[in-house]
């Protein structure tokens, strides 16, 4: 459902959510310095300074908690916001709150005949047991009671519902929506995604839950789109691991290879990530022992050549390594910056397992993304397990792959330390990339 409103979103960082315990939410765990009245007014005036009277229909305020909680927002500021909206011709204002803060004394100074105010409440799931499972901190009765108080003051209520709420498989979305329609003026269906520092990330890592991709989400919300708003991704979603989950991954073992952090990222890259549209060439390159990869001698050598190619800006570089496929732009994120796979610890059995797992991961990646590229190239040791896995995946999917150094050319440097960074090998790379002038490698 599209309300067709001209909207402005204002985010106020002040204090901390009074609850902060929801299983899926990371925003409620954020702590900011509480702003005083002077600071809040200054911030607000800056945010609305570009609004011409009558140009905005609705303002949404988010403050990672409760606008009606005086420990977060100074009470006098509430009235200031409403009067400002009246002057600007804003017809609708949304503020977020927990039911327990919806009290007459917190609403009195926000009354307005010109601005329709709605309390945005994260109902999430219309079931008391479900609310306990996601650690919501209130009951359906408390929600309904808050609704009655809001009605007396002429307020509306905007209910946020989670699609694919963790541990709530037994509660149908149909049931949740039907209950919400009886108790809310507006409903928005939000895809459940793992916020930074939220316990739901542990559930994804443990295989207890996984987020819905766009297709799955669209299928789930399709029956309700005529009367509900939908939001597939309400923040830039990339797997983010809090410090407590960032553990160094060491060893050439099956356990390390199948680390849950690697599995989560491969799931994300296959179901959520979209390659930049300007990238037309998929360029697979090896990992390096030094992390992040771009700091290694090998990657510096490869880039010293690749940057001279006329199609460099069209290249999407992806590492194939222990974690699977790693687009280079994510190389400084955990766990890609925090693993060691000592090749000298490899056994023949682990090499076999590595090749099988890696080929499967590459296949999954290519199945989703290969069609977005005009060409697939690589620069690997021809007999390395990573290249064997990459080549096997391309063969299985009937994709053309060109390795930019042949077996014969690699044989010249094979016994050298870091052979792919040697001048003879890099000259082959340069030639295949169409670089005519002599190269001077800088590493």
URKARA-V264937 format. One record per run of one state. SS is the DSSP state (alpha for helix, beta for strand, coil for the rest). FROM is the first residue (numbers start at 0). LEN is the number of residues. Records with the same first field share a line. If there is no record, write none. Layout:
SS=FROM-LEN ; FROM-LEN
This chain:
coil=0-6 ; 11-3 ; 15-11 ; 29-2 ; 32-4 ; 48-9 ; 62-12 ; 88-3 ; 96-2 ; 101-2 ; 110-5 ; 124-3 ; 133-6 ; 152-3 ; 163-9 ; 183-2 ; 191-8 ; 205-8 ; 224-4 ; 231-11 ; 245-3 ; 250-3 ; 257-2 ; 271-9 ; 286-6 ; 295-1 ; 306-5 ; 321-2 ; 330-8 ; 340-2 ; 345-2 ; 372-2 ; 379-5 ; 396-5 ; 403-3 ; 411-7 ; 421-1 ; 432-11
beta=6-5 ; 14-1 ; 31-1 ; 57-5 ; 91-5 ; 115-9 ; 155-8 ; 185-6 ; 228-3 ; 248-2 ; 280-6 ; 314-7 ; 323-4 ; 338-2 ; 374-5 ; 401-2
alpha=26-3 ; 36-12 ; 74-14 ; 98-3 ; 103-7 ; 127-6 ; 139-13 ; 172-11 ; 199-6 ; 213-11 ; 242-3 ; 253-4 ; 259-12 ; 292-3 ; 296-10 ; 311-3 ; 327-3 ; 342-3 ; 347-25 ; 384-12 ; 406-5 ; 418-3 ; 422-10
